[in-house]
């Protein structure tokens, strides 16, 4: 019998913990996604940052942040994501981990809408493919690609919004305030014109 996507997250030890703590019945028949549907693709298209988790061969976990403009994390297949890995601090912990352990996890957050997506899978580093790096580089973004990371989804799930603080990107707030200020200026000009006509 093939493994269900939910079994990737709900290992026997997890199922035992759920049973012990009284939540196993809730998750017994839960299904998770395996392929990228329209909703997940739309969510990914708006992502400005995410967290990528890997582990060494010995199991030492590591999580790092990846950021860029919306669209820097791209859907390149029905189960595949890719992104240009921008030059950073050059510690290469993720690169080293993936060289000996391809298991990986991506955690996507949308604080403005209080939504999160968890993706289980495997990842690999692609070095020296200038054409692929160029294809994945966001247009006009001031960064340099060090390499490419491809992520193959084995399972994904959307989490509940409980306990997610609502936060907004500074540029979104600035744009909303600029629109408001422009509207106020237009209304003040209209009011001044009406007063002048009296």
C-alpha positions in Angstrom: 0.0 0.0 0.0 1.4 3.4 -1.0 2.0 6.1 1.5 -0.7 8.7 1.8 0.6 12.4 2.0 -0.8 12.7 5.5 1.4 9.7 6.6 4.5 11.8 5.8 3.6 14.2 8.6 1.8 11.8 10.8 4.5 9.2 11.4 3.7 6.3 13.8 5.2 8.3 16.7 3.0 11.3 15.8 0.0 9.1 15.6 0.8 7.7 19.0 1.1 11.2 20.5 -2.2 12.1 18.9 -3.8 9.0 20.4 -2.3 9.7 23.8 -3.4 13.3 23.8 -6.9 12.7 22.4 -6.7 14.2 18.9 -6.1 11.0 16.8 -9.8 10.7 15.8 -9.8 14.2 14.3 -6.8 13.4 12.1 -7.5 9.8 11.3 -9.0 10.4 7.9 -7.2 13.7 7.1 -5.9 14.2 3.6 -3.1 16.4 2.5 -2.2 17.7 -0.9 0.5 16.1 -3.0 0.3 18.3 -6.2 0.1 22.1 -6.6 -3.5 23.2 -7.2 -4.7 26.7 -8.3 -5.1 27.9 -4.7 -1.6 26.8 -3.7 -0.1 28.3 -6.8 -1.8 31.6 -6.2 -0.6 31.6 -2.6 3.0 30.9 -3.7 2.9 33.6 -6.3 2.3 36.2 -3.6 5.0 35.0 -1.2 7.7 37.5 -0.2 9.5 35.2 2.2 9.5 31.7 3.6 11.4 29.4 5.9 13.4 26.5 4.5 14.2 23.6 6.9 16.9 21.0 6.3 18.9 18.6 8.4 22.4 17.2 8.3 23.0 13.5 7.8 23.2 13.2 11.6 19.8 14.8 12.0 20.9 18.3 13.2 18.1 20.6 12.0 18.6 24.0 10.5 16.1 26.6 9.4 16.8 29.7 7.3 14.8 32.5 5.9 14.5 33.2 2.2 13.1 36.4 0.8 12.6 38.4 -2.4 9.8 40.1 -4.4 6.5 38.3 -5.0 7.0 35.6 -7.5 10.6 34.8 -6.5 9.4 31.3 -5.3 8.1 29.8 -8.5 6.0 26.8 -9.5 7.8 24.9 -12.2 5.9 21.6 -12.2 2.8 20.1 -10.7 4.9 19.1 -7.6 8.0 21.2 -8.1 9.0 24.6 -6.7 12.2 26.5 -7.6 14.0 29.6 -6.6 17.2 31.4 -7.4 19.2 31.2 -4.2 20.6 34.7 -3.8 24.1 35.3 -2.7 24.1 35.9 1.1 26.4 35.3 4.1 28.0 32.3 2.3 27.7 29.9 5.3 26.2 27.2 2.9 24.6 25.2 5.8 21.5 24.4 3.6 23.7 23.5 0.7 25.8 21.2 2.8 22.8 19.6 4.5 21.1 18.9 1.1 24.3 17.3 -0.2 24.0 14.6 2.5 20.2 14.6 3.3 17.6 15.7 0.7 14.7 15.8 3.2 13.4 19.4 3.5 10.4 21.4 4.6 9.1 24.8 3.5 6.9 26.9 5.7 5.0 29.7 4.0 3.4 32.6 6.0 0.9 35.2 4.9 0.7 37.4 8.0 -1.7 39.9 6.4 -4.3 37.3 5.8 -3.3 35.0 8.7 -2.6 32.0 6.6 0.2 29.4 6.5 1.1 26.5 4.3 3.4 23.6 5.2 5.2 21.7 2.5 7.1 18.4 3.1 9.5 17.1 0.4 13.0 16.8 -0.9 15.3 19.5 -2.2 18.4 19.7 -4.3 20.9 22.3 -5.2 21.6 23.1 -8.9 24.9 24.8 -9.5 26.4 26.3 -12.6 23.1 26.4 -14.7 23.2 30.1 -15.7 20.1 29.7 -17.9 18.0 28.3 -15.1 19.3 31.0 -12.7 18.4 33.7 -15.2 14.9 32.2 -15.7 14.2 32.2 -12.0 15.7 35.7 -11.2 12.9 38.2 -10.5 13.0 41.0 -13.0 14.7 44.1 -11.8 15.6 42.6 -8.4 19.0 43.7 -7.2 20.5 40.4 -6.2 22.8 37.8 -7.6 21.9 34.2 -7.9 24.5 31.9 -6.2 22.7 28.7 -7.3 19.1 27.3 -7.7 17.2 25.2 -5.3 14.5 22.8 -6.6 12.0 21.5 -4.1 9.8 18.4 -4.8 6.6 18.3 -2.8 5.6 15.1 -1.2 2.8 16.5 0.9 1.3 19.9 1.8 -1.3 21.3 4.2 -2.8 24.6 5.1 -2.9 25.4 8.8 -5.6 27.1 10.8 -5.1 30.9 11.5 -5.1 30.5 15.3 -2.3 32.4 17.0 -1.0 34.0 13.8 -0.4 37.7 14.5 -1.8 40.0 11.8 1.1 42.0 10.3 1.4 44.0 7.0 4.3 44.7 4.7 5.6 48.3 5.1 5.3 48.9 1.3 1.6 47.8 1.4 0.9 50.1 4.3 2.7 53.0 2.5 0.7 52.5 -0.6 -2.6 52.4 1.3 -1.6 55.6 3.2 -0.6 57.3 -0.1 -4.0 56.4 -1.6 -5.8 57.7 1.4 -3.8 60.9 1.4 -4.5 61.4 -2.3 -8.2 60.9 -1.7 -8.2 63.4 1.3 -6.3 66.0 -0.9 -8.9 65.5 -3.7 -11.8 65.9 -1.2 -10.2 69.0 0.3 -9.7 70.6 -3.1 -13.3 69.8 -4.0 -14.5 71.3 -0.7 -12.4 74.4 -1.2 -13.8 74.8 -4.7 -17.4 74.5 -3.4 -16.6 77.1 -0.7 -15.2 79.4 -3.3 -18.3 79.1 -5.4 -20.5 80.4 -2.6 
